[in-house]
Amino acid sequence: MLTYEHIADRLVQEVPEFSSVLHGHITDYHEVLPHVLFGDLTGFVLHAHQQGDEELVRRCLTFLALAMKSADARVCELVAVSFVENVGPWDPATADFIASWPDALRDEASDQGWRNYDQDPG
């Protein structure tokens, strides 16, 4: 089970490439600040997507989708607030990235009122 207290450890277990970001975060803040860390994760995943590293993106998104299904409401809130909202749904440049999301993340985006980019805005 994913818990708020151990989310960072589980994240680097699933995405070891993120460990250097976590270490830098701890160096800067002297502790894990989950919402700040997941803001960093947003940039990390977007960068991987822009670089075409779809395998890394897939593992990150799979982890985030699993976290959205956690019984710990704080974990779900963490992903909703510090990843889903951070992506920039208002920016059409993220549309292809959002389209690649697993259902749990797209459902959260929909719950937040994001419009579907493939629909006519009028």
Disulfide bonds with the S-S distance in Angstrom:
none
